């Protein structure tokens, strides 16, 4: 299986890995079929902009790389714009994924959405 240079870069040296202890939103998603589990943590300011985000992913190369890229894509965006990030956009930003690994980009999209839903649920 061949991965793009960007996939390998995000897998080998992600600057986004870790946990935010006082996160405003936490999303946990997983894929029972392949065993990947992903946590996305976000910090949101008073302008509803994601100011920081981190991930913890237990899974394959593609799962870790898509998590890392999703974090790059979400930081600096307003919450509603971050919700619009799709698995296709994540995969394209990584210069593509093998077809059998596209489900990993879906996890990244779902993780972002879950973290934002958690954040929004705390506003009420």
Buried (B, 14 or more C-beta within 10 A) or exposed (E): EEBBEBBBBBBEEBEBBEEBEEBBBBBBBBBEEBEBBBBBBBBBEEEBBBEBBBBBBEBBBBBBBBBBBBBBBBBEBEBEBBBEBBBEBBBEBBEBBEEEBBBBBBBBBBBBBBBBEBBBEEEE
